[in-house]
Every structure is written in structure tokens, then in C-alpha cells.
Amino acid sequence: MDHNMMIEKVLTDSDLSGSGVLYLSKHLTENMEKNMGYTIPQNGAQVEILDNDKSYWVNLRKHTTGYRIGCGWNKLRDARGLKTGDIIQLHWKSTKFIFSMW
């Protein structure tokens, strides 16, 4: 697994709030963008997150302090019963994120 194409995150209260937004590190996401040779447009891009046999379409977009996954994140969050302190990984492979959790 190429660690330059992976984002690991400890979930915070903000990631799990009713707003339905997962905040991502600016540094890690920009590094991943550079390695995949694709710049995420300012208005965002629809990306797929695979979680075992389930697929979730989410909006990945730039934010003032970094990046965020919005629309669609709450479905994955709720399906997995994620909690503050859980550690997740998003690994970019080809054209989609592969979700894993510790």
C-alpha cells in the first residue's frame, strides 16, 4: 500500500456532528493530489468510497483550512456506527477511496 496515497485520521466530534462533514488534513490531501496527478476543483469532485461490499458516493472539496468530504459521509458514518476516537483510513486506489477502520 502506497502511504503517499493514504489519509489516516482519528475522528473528532466535528467529523461526527449533524453537519455530515469529514474534515481532512490539507497537507495529506494536497500530497495525495500531487501523487495522483489530479487537482480537486474548487467546487469539489464526486468520489467513490468503497467499504467492503458497499459503495458510497461523496463530495470531496477544498475548504478554507483544508479539505472535507461532505454529501454522503453521513451515510457511511451511520452505517459503520463511527465514534469519536475511531481511527479510519482512506486509501486512494485508481479512481476511488478504499475505506478501512482500526
N, C-alpha and C positions, 0 to 999 in steps of 0.2 A: 504494500500500500504506500503510495507516494504521500508523505506527510506535507508536502507543499500544496497538496490538493485537498487538505482536510481542515475542518474547523472543529475544535473541541470546545465545549462550553459548559460551565456549571450554571444551571438555571437559577434565575433570580425571581423575586416576587414580580418584578416588572414584566418578565418573559411570560408569566403565567396569569397575568391580570386579565380582566374582562376586555381589555383593548385588543387582544388577539394578535400581539406583535412579538416576535422573537428578535432581540437586538443582537447583532453580530459585530465582532471586533473589526474596526476599519483596517488595521494593519493586516490581519489574517485574510480578510476578504479581498483586499487590494492585491496581496501576494498571490492569491488563488487566481484572480482575474488575469494578472500578468502571465502566470504559467499556462492558463488555458487559451491565451491569445484573444480574449473577448472582453470588451468593455461593457459593463452593465449600463444601459441607458439611464438617464436621469429619472425618467418616468417609470423605470423598472422593467423587469422581464419575467414572464411566466416560466417557472422551472418546476420540474417534477421531483418529488421526494419519494423514494421507494423505501418502504418499511416492511421487510419480509415479503409477504404476498400482496400488500396493499400499496396503492399509489395515491399520492396527494399532490395536487397542483397548487402552487403558492406563488405569490408575487414577491420577488427579490428586488429591492430598490435601495438606492443611496438615501442616506438620512444625514442630517446636519452633523452628527457625531460619529457616524459610521454607516452601517448597512442594517437593513431589517427585512425580515420575512413577515409579510402581513397576511393578506387574504389567504385563507386555507390553513394557516398554522394552528388555529384553534381546533380544527378537526383532528389533526394529528395529536395535539396536546391532550385533548379529551379522550381520544381512543386509547392512548398509552397511559392515561392517568398520571401524567408527569407532575412532579412536586419540586418545590424549591430545594436546591441542593443536588438534584439529579444531574448526572454528567451525561451529555449527549455528544455524538459526533456526526458531522455531515461531511461525507467524503464525495468529492466531485469525480464522477466517472463518466466519461464520454459526454453525454448530454443531460445528465441528471445527478441529483444528490442521492447517496445511499445513506440512510439513517441507521444509527446504532446507538445503543444506550448501555451504560455500565451499571 
